[in-house]
Amino acid sequence: MSSARPTGTARDRAKADRRAALLAAAATLFAERGFDGVTLGDIGEAAGVSGPAVYRHVASKQALLGAILVDVSERLLQGGRAVLEDPPASGDARPGPDASSAAAENHRTGTDDRTTDDPDTVLRALVDFHVAFALAEADVIRVQDRDLDRLAPDDRRTVRDLQNAYVAVWTAALAAMDPDAESPAERRVRALACFGLINSTPHSVRGVPTSRVRPTLTRMALAALTA
């Protein structure tokens, strides 16, 4: 799991780092053993936080689960909205690490051919984003799919709201391709089916390089979306 490095005193940063370590360890252990197969002691040991000290950083195992799933849902929504607001230039295979500097150079030279209203480009960028996210965050995605019903009610509502907003990003992209082809409910089914394809795959491709899995999964997801 990724997070921005906190500001503040060294003690504040150390506390935030230990909490981040607990979240990462919890995600890995929940994915491997399931929510019921893990104790707070197991998580603390994996994160290097011993005994009662765990409770200085998290209130309970359920609170850890909530923090993990709210975080992943927020990051998916932020990433999806970023694609809609600033999609890659038409014809780009996927946004790369130098995309922002390339865009700045295009703007400086007046050669920016970014096509923000090209529905095919936007949909491809959404698929690229979600595939990359699922491959990088396979443990967290697995926990989200399997243990959502173990959340506290408030966290479950938050995650559901964030997930619904993320689905809306995708259904808007699908609607832009052909507004009259399907009802909103049908577009939602199409988006959720695509998520199922993408999210379930990273757990069955161990031993295959991500560089080979990612383009294959992207092509399959696009084919499913446009079938």
C-alpha positions in Angstrom: 0.0 0.0 0.0 1.3 3.4 -0.9 0.9 6.7 1.1 2.5 10.1 1.2 5.2 10.5 3.7 3.8 12.5 6.7 5.1 15.9 7.7 5.6 17.0 11.3 8.0 15.9 14.0 10.3 12.9 13.8 8.0 11.2 16.4 4.9 11.9 14.3 6.6 10.5 11.2 7.7 7.4 13.1 4.2 6.8 14.3 2.7 7.2 10.9 5.4 4.8 9.4 4.5 2.2 12.0 0.8 2.6 11.2 1.5 2.2 7.5 3.6 -0.9 8.2 0.6 -2.3 10.2 -1.7 -1.6 7.3 0.6 -3.2 4.7 1.1 -6.3 6.9 -2.6 -6.6 7.6 -3.4 -6.5 3.8 -0.9 -9.2 3.1 -2.1 -11.5 5.9 -5.8 -10.9 5.3 -5.2 -11.8 1.6 -3.2 -15.0 2.6 -5.3 -16.3 5.5 -8.6 -14.4 5.4 -9.9 -12.0 8.1 -10.8 -14.7 10.6 -7.4 -16.4 10.2 -5.4 -13.5 11.4 -5.0 -11.9 14.9 -3.8 -8.5 15.8 -0.7 -10.2 17.3 0.1 -11.8 13.9 -0.2 -8.4 12.2 1.9 -6.7 14.8 4.6 -9.4 14.6 4.7 -9.1 10.8 5.0 -5.3 11.0 7.6 -5.4 13.8 5.2 -3.8 16.4 5.1 -6.0 19.5 2.3 -6.8 21.9 0.2 -4.1 23.4 2.0 -1.4 21.3 -0.2 -2.4 18.4 -3.2 -0.8 20.2 -1.4 2.6 20.2 -1.7 2.7 16.4 -5.0 0.9 15.7 -8.1 0.3 17.8 -8.9 -3.2 16.5 -8.5 -5.7 13.6 -11.8 -4.5 12.2 -10.5 -0.9 12.2 -7.4 -2.0 10.3 -9.6 -3.6 7.7 -11.6 -0.4 7.4 -8.5 1.7 6.9 -7.3 -0.6 4.2 -10.5 -0.7 2.2 -11.4 2.9 2.6 -7.9 3.8 1.4 -8.0 1.5 -1.7 -11.5 2.8 -2.6 -10.3 6.4 -2.3 -7.3 5.8 -4.5 -9.3 4.0 -7.2 -11.8 6.9 -7.3 -9.0 9.5 -7.4 -7.2 7.7 -10.2 -10.4 7.2 -12.2 -11.4 10.8 -12.0 -7.8 11.9 -12.9 -8.1 9.9 -16.1 -11.4 11.7 -17.0 -9.9 15.0 -16.3 -6.6 14.5 -18.0 -6.6 11.4 -20.3 -3.5 10.5 -22.4 -3.1 11.8 -25.9 -5.0 9.9 -28.5 -2.9 6.9 -29.6 -0.8 6.6 -26.4 -0.6 3.0 -25.3 -0.7 4.0 -21.6 0.5 6.8 -19.3 4.1 6.2 -18.4 6.4 7.7 -15.7 7.4 10.5 -18.0 3.9 11.4 -19.1 3.7 14.7 -17.1 7.0 16.0 -18.4 6.1 15.1 -21.9 2.8 16.9 -21.6 4.6 20.0 -20.3 7.0 19.9 -23.3 4.1 19.6 -25.7 2.4 22.6 -24.1 5.6 24.6 -24.3 6.1 23.8 -28.0 2.4 24.0 -29.0 2.4 20.4 -30.1 0.0 18.9 -27.6 -2.4 16.7 -29.4 -4.3 15.6 -26.3 -7.8 14.5 -27.1 -9.9 14.9 -24.0 -13.2 14.1 -25.7 -12.1 10.9 -27.5 -14.3 8.2 -25.8 -12.1 5.3 -27.0 -8.9 7.0 -25.6 -10.6 7.7 -22.2 -11.9 4.1 -21.9 -8.6 2.6 -22.8 -6.9 4.9 -20.2 -9.4 3.7 -17.5 -8.7 0.1 -18.3 -4.9 0.8 -18.3 -5.2 2.4 -14.9 -7.3 -0.3 -13.3 -5.2 -3.1 -14.7 -2.0 -1.5 -13.4 -3.6 -0.8 -10.0 -4.9 -4.4 -9.6 -1.5 -5.9 -10.5 0.3 -3.6 -8.1 -2.2 -4.0 -5.3 -3.3 -7.6 -5.7 -3.5 -8.4 -2.0 -5.6 -5.3 -1.2 -7.9 -6.0 -4.1 -8.4 -9.5 -2.9 -9.2 -8.4 0.6 -11.7 -5.9 -0.8 -13.5 -8.5 -2.9 -13.6 -11.1 -0.1 -13.9 -9.2 3.3 -16.1 -6.2 2.6 -18.9 -7.7 4.7 -16.6 -7.8 7.7 -16.4 -4.0 7.9 -18.0 -1.9 10.6 -21.2 -0.3 9.3 -19.8 3.2 8.9 -16.8 2.0 7.0 -18.9 -0.2 4.8 -21.1 2.7 3.8 -18.0 4.8 3.1 -16.5 2.1 0.9 -19.8 1.5 -0.9 -20.2 5.2 -1.6 -16.7 5.4 -3.0 -17.2 2.3 -5.1 -20.4 3.6 -6.5 -18.7 6.9 -7.5 -15.9 4.9 -9.2 -18.4 2.8 -11.1 -20.0 6.1 -12.2 -16.7 7.2 -13.7 -16.7 4.1 -15.9 -20.4 4.3 -16.9 -19.9 7.9 -17.9 -17.0 6.8 -20.2 -19.2 4.0 -21.6 -22.1 6.4 -22.2 -19.8 8.8 -24.0 -19.0 6.1 -26.6 -22.6 5.5 -27.5 -25.2 7.3 -25.3 -28.2 5.4 -26.8 -26.8 1.9 -26.8 -27.7 0.9 -23.3 -29.5 2.0 -20.2 -27.4 3.2 -17.2 -28.1 -0.1 -15.4 -26.8 -2.0 -18.4 -23.6 0.1 -18.5 -23.1 -0.6 -14.8 -23.3 -4.3 -15.4 -20.7 -4.0 -18.1 -18.4 -2.0 -15.9 -18.7 -4.4 -12.9 -18.1 -7.4 -15.1 -14.9 -5.8 -16.4 -13.8 -5.2 -12.8 -14.4 -8.9 -12.0 -12.2 -9.9 -14.9 -9.4 -7.6 -14.0 -9.5 -8.0 -10.2 -9.6 -11.8 -10.2 -6.6 -12.3 -12.5 -3.6 -11.2 -10.5 -4.0 -14.0 -8.0 -3.6 -16.7 -10.8 -0.6 -15.4 -12.6 2.2 -15.9 -10.2 5.4 -16.6 -12.1 4.4 -14.7 -15.2 6.1 -11.3 -15.6 3.8 -8.3 -15.1 5.1 -6.9 -18.4 3.4 -9.9 -20.2 0.3 -10.0 -18.1 -0.6 -6.4 -18.3 -1.1 -6.0 -22.1 -2.9 -9.3 -22.3 -5.3 -8.4 -19.5 -5.8 -4.9 -21.0 -6.8 -6.4 -24.3 -9.2 -8.9 -22.7 -10.8 -6.2 -20.5 -11.3 -3.9 -23.5 -12.8 -6.7 -25.5 -15.2 -7.5 -22.7 -16.2 -3.9 -22.3 -16.9 -3.4 -26.0 -18.5 -6.8 -26.7 
